[in-house]
């Protein structure tokens, strides 16, 4: 073979090797990425051409199902029987399933079960090879209780905000409402052009209706964070609940000329001091700001992290990380603001519900979760949730002291709007400032019955809701919590 032919042969051989390597890479090593690519039409037909499993509530109510349709895709994902109000009510939990816009919520987090590709469903897939049956997805059963979800939805009304409800003994999430919301049926249609336009309309809509505010929005927690500050004081032995602490009418933040006042310019005590217990009951800002400075950044940060701050939850959706600022950069004036849940402290409603639930559960934090069990197409259970302890946030003595403070807050303090006849409700209000001239967020966290809690709740109403700048957590958020607790205790 002459030299030119030999070179040509080598070149051709190298080209064949390159083609083989490329094909091997794309068909084997890159197969999953290609299958998951939203532009892969064959993947879309496979997803919609198989029966996707249903998502159901704790009582068996079908929240999402796949309905056969005369279309190349085979099935239409249907939310709450196409009832727009019901679909909106559950949308923050279920998420959407869309040809062009992807998946969110439980639809995404539990996709392997729902589309039948999970490892636990291999027997069903193997059987299908012999029987010729199409692949069927598993059913995902949630912890959501429809009656509690409905009560939270109705109580929040037309206001923007979120409501998270947890069983403090298990961590099961009993309700999760976020407003404004959207109808996932609008995104599940098979017209890519229309589905894409509807998605853009939602993206451009005011106040982001696609957002699940319970787990994705970070708010200043305001005075609800005083529970964490008080916990730090009790755990470190800095202050006892009955010990007198400074509570002046005004407090100049250390190193600044800025004066911190109590809400509405009120006086906490004619003597300028009061017990930490009473300071919690009336939500005295100056007392807890000064306590925050006395405790120091490290004690506050450690206690916040023991409650779950600075770490995400998996419920199974990913959650935003509620944040307590880095200790190294926390100056005394920022420590003071942190003590009252302002400054650089941020929290999701889920996080504050976890704080309330931990106090209710003798200081033990339970892993919050949304999925109770998963059943294969033959209705055999292939996954069942087991309550899991995440840690001990506070000791039982501290939990009892905080409970008594929260009981008095509802019985005679700022949280009387949550009182329920015949039920001992423990709660804490919060009125979180955001920016000058902007109405505050109204907060309330609570649990009940105080002696043996079965429900813990966190409510946030953005920018004062219906009362705007006149809002407080006690006037706006506490009545919502009361309605939710009543619904939960009626189950």
N, C-alpha and C positions, 0 to 999 in steps of 0.2 A: 504493500500500500504506500503510495507516494505521500510526501509530507502534507500537501494541501488537503488530501482526502482524510488523512489521520486527524488533522486539526478539526475538520468539519465533523468527523465522527465524534470526537471528544465534545465538541460544542453541542451537537444534537443529544448526546448522552446526558450532558449537564442540564440541558433544557428539560429532558424527560424527568430527571431526578428532581428538578425544581418544581415541575408540575405535580409529581407524586408527593413531594413534601408539602406543597401548598394544599393539595386536596386532603391529605392526611390531617393537616392542622385544622382546616375548616370543618371537616366532617367528624373529627374525633375530639381534638383538644378544644376547639372553639364551638362545639355543637351547642352547648348550653346557652352561650351568649347569642348565637344565631336564633335558637328557638325562642329566646326571651325578647328578641328585638321586635319592637312595636311595628316595624315596617315589614315584618315577615308575614305575608298574607296567609301562607300555609299554616303558620302557628295560630293565627286568628281563627281560621276555619276549624282547626283542631280544637281550640278552646270552646268555640261556640257550637261545634258540631257534636260535642259530647254533653251528656246530662251533668250539669254542675250541681253539686249538693246544695241543699237548703241551709239557710241560717235561721234558727228558731230561738224564741225567748224561753225563759225558764219554765213557763207553763205550757210549752208546746206550740204556742202561737207562731205561725210561719211569718217571718219578717222578710225573707228573700227566697225566691225560688226560680228555677229555670222552666219556662213554659214553651212547649213545642210550637213552632211557627213555620209557615210556608215560606221559607227563605233559604238561600244557600248556607246560612249559618246554622240553621236547624233549631236553635233555641233562643229565646229572648229572656234576658235576666229581668225579673219583675220584683219590685219592691213594694211590700205592704199591699199586695193586690191592686197596685196602681192607684191607691188612695193617696192623694198628694199630701194631705196633712199628716197622716200616719207615716208616710215615707220620710217626710222632713223631720219628724220627731225622732226617728231612729237613725237618720243619715249619719250623724257624727260617729255612731258606733259601727254600723254596717259598712259605711263608705260606699263607693260606686264601682261598677264594673263596666268599662266602656271600651269599644273597639279602638277608638283613636286617642282616648285620654288615659288609658291604663286603669289601675286599681288603687284603691285606698282602703283604710279602715280594716275591718275583719276580712273583707274580700281579699285584701292583699296579704295580711298577716297569716291567714289560714288558707292561702291559695292552694298549697300542695294537697291538703285534705279535700278542699272543695272541688278541685278539678280531677281528683283521683290519682294523682301521681305520687303521693306520699309513700314512703317505704312501708308503712304499716298496712298499706292496701295492696301489697304485691300478690297476695293470694287471689284477690278479686281480678287483678289484671291477668294473672296466669290462667285462671279459669276461663276468662274471656277469649284467650287464644284458642281454646278447644271448643267452646260453645258458640263462638262468633258474636257474643254479646258486645255491644258498645261499652266503652269505659264509662263508669258512673262514679260521681264524686260522693264523698262522705257528708253527713249532716253535722253541722257545728251548732251545738246547743249552748246558748249564752247564760250568764248569771242574771241578766236584766229581767226585772219584774215589771211587766207591763203596767200594772196599776200604779206603781211608784213612778215609773217613767212618765205616765200620763199626768200624774199630780204635779211633778216638777215642771213639765211643759206648760201646763195650764197656769201654775202659780207664777212662772216667769213672765207669762203674757207677752206683750209686744216689746218688752225691754231687751236690750242686748246683754248677754252674759252667759253664765254657765252654772250648772248644778251637778255636783258629783255626790253619789250616795254609796256608802260602803257598809258591809257587815263587819264590825270591828273585830269579831271573834274569828272570822275566817279570811277576810280580805276580799270576799266576793263583791264585785261592783254591782249594786242593785239598780242603779239608774245613772244615766249620763246624758244630760241635755245641754245643747249649745244653741244659742240664737244670735243672729239670724241663721237659718239653715237653708236647705235646698232639696229639691226632689230628684233623687238619683235616677228615677225613670227617664228623666229628660236626657240623661247621658248614656242610657243603656240601649238606645235605638240603634238600628243597623245602618242608617244613613250616615256615612262618615262626615259628609259636609255639614249636615244639620247638627250632629252630635258635637262636632268641633266648634261650630258657631255658638251653641248653647253653653259650652264650656267657657269660651271666651267671654260671653255675657256674664257668667258667674264670676270669672276672674276680675272683670271690670266693675262688677256691682259694688256698691258701698258696703263697708264693714265686713268684707270677706266672708260670705256665707259658707264657703267650702271649708273653713277652719273649724276644727274641733277645739274650742276654747278650753275645755277641761284639761287637755294634755299638751296643747301646742302653743298656748298664749301665756306669757309671763307677765304677771301684774305685781305691783308693790302690794304686799299683803296687809299693810297698815297695822292696825292694833290687834288683829288676830295673831300677829307674830309675838305679841306680849306673852303669849302662852310659852313660847320657846325661851324668851328672856327670863320669865319667872322660873321655868324648869331649870335653867342654868344656875340661877341664884340658889335654888333649893338643893340641887345636886352637888354644887360646890360648897355648900354650907355658908355662902356669903351672907344670905339673909333667910330668915324663917318667914313663913306666911303671916305670922302675927307680929312680926318685928316692925317697929316704926322706921320709915325711910323718908328722906326729904321729898316734899311735894309742893314746891312753890307755885305761885301763880304764873311766873315766867322764868325761863331758864336760858341764859346766854350760852350758846354752844361754845365749848372750849376752843380757844384760839381764833374766835371770830367775834364779830359784833352782831351776829344774827340772834335774835331772841325767839326762842321756841315757846309758844303759848299752848294752853289746853284748848280743846275744841270749843269754838265759839267764845273764846276768851274767858271761859269759866274758871272759877277758883276750886281747886280740889279739896283744900282744907283751910279753915280759918287760922290754924296754927302753923301752916306751912309744912306739916308732916302727917303721915298716916301709915297704917300697916300696908304691907304689900298686898294682902288679901283685899282690903278696901280699895286700894289703888286699881286693882284689876276690875273690881265690880263696877267702878265708875269710869274706867279706862283713862286714868290720869296720864297724860303725855309726859309732863315734866318729871314725874316720879320714875317712869320707866326709861326715859332718856338718861337720867342721871344714874340709874341702876346699870344701864348698858355701859356707861363709862367706868363705873366701879368694877363691874365684872371683867372688863377688858376684852379685847378682840378675840383672843384665843379661846376663852371660855364660851363666848357666844358662838364662835365658829364651830367648836367641837360639839356643842349641844345641837346646833342646827343640822350638822352632818349626821348626828345620831338619829335624828328624825327623818333623814333621807335627803336633805339638801345636798347639792353638788354631785348627785348621782342620778342617773335616769332610772325609770321604772319600765319594765316590759310587761304589758298587760293583756295581750301580747304585742300591741302596737308600740312603737317607740314613743317616748315622751320627751318633751322639752325638759331641760335640766334646771330645776329651781336653784337659784344661786344665792349663797352667802359670800360676800366679797373676800378676796385674799387678805389674810391677816396682816401681811407685811405692809400693805399700803393703806390700812384702815386707821386713819388719824382719829384722835379723840372726838372731834365733832361728828365724824362719820360713824363712830361707835355709838354715839348718842342717838343718831337717826336710825341706826340699825336696831337699837333696842326697842324702837316703836314700829319696826317694819317699814321704814322709809329709807331714803338714801339709795344705797346700792343693793338692797335686798329685793329679790324677785321670787315669785312663786306661781305655780300652776294651781288651779282649784283642786286638782287631784292631790297635790302635795299637802295642801292645808286640810283636806279631808283625811289624809293619812295621819297628820298630827293629831287631829281630834280623835281618830280611831285608836291611836296608840295610847292616848290618855285614858280612853274608855276601856282599853284592854289591859289595864294594870301596867302600862308602860311598854308592852310588847308590840312591835310593829309586825303586821302580817303583810305578805306579798299581795298587792292588789291584783285581781285577775278578772277577766271577762268571759273566758271559755270554761264552762262547767264540764262538758264532755263532748266527745266526738264519736259518732256511730257510723259504721260502714254501711254499704247499700243493703245489707241483710239485717241491719239494725243491731248488730253486735257492737258493744262498746270497745273501742280501740284506744281511747284515752279518757281518763277521768281525773279531774283536778283534785289535788290534795293540798289543803291549807298549809302554807309554808311560812315559818317565822323568819323575818329578816334580821331581827336583833332586838335588844332591849334598849329602848331610847331613854327611859327613866326608870327608877325603881318604883315599886308599888306604893311606897309612902308618899313620894312626890306626886304620883298619879292621883292619889286620893286627895292631897292638898289642892291640886289644880282642879279636880272635880268639884270640890266644895266652893272654890272661887267662881267656877263657871255656873254652878247652881245658883249662887247668890246674884250673879250677873243677870240671870234670867228672872229670878224671883223679885229682885228689888233694884237692879242696876240698869245698865244700858240696853239689856236684851229682853225686856219685858214683852216685846212683840212676838216672842217665841213661846210664851207660856201656853200650856195645854192643861185644862182642868183634869185633875186626877193623874197626871203624868209629871214626873220630875225630869225636866229638860235641863241639861248642862250646856251652856253656850258662851260664845265670845263674839262681840261685835268688832267691826273694823271699818274705818272711813279713811281710805287711802288717797292722799293727795298725789296728783300726777304732774300738772304744770300750772303755772299762774293763769288764772282766768278759766281753767277747765274744771268742770264739776268733778268731784271725787268719785272713786269706785266705792260701792257699798258692799261690805263683806259680812258674812256671818258663818261661823262654824259651830257645830253642836253635836250632841249625841243623847240618846235616850233609850229606855228608861235609865236613869243615872245609876241605880243599884245593880242592874244587870243589862248593860247596853246591847242592843241588837241592831242599832242603826246609827251611823255617823254621817254627817252631811257637811258639805262646804258649798256656799252660795256666793257668787260675785255678780254684781250688777254694774255694768260699765257706766261711767260718767253719771252716776246718780239715778239712772233710769227715769221714771216718770217725774221724780222730784228734782232732778238736775242738781243745781247748786245747793238746794235745801236738803239734800239727801244725807242720811246717816245709815250705817249698817243696821242699827236697831229699827229704823223706820221702814227701810226698803227691803233689806235682805232677810231679816229675822222672820217676817210673816211668810216668806217663801219657804224657809226651812221648817216652820211650823206645819205648813200644809203637807210637806213631803214626809215629815216624821209621822204625822197622823195617818197618812196613807200606808206607810211602812208598818206601823204598829197594828193596822187593821188587817194585815195579811195573816 
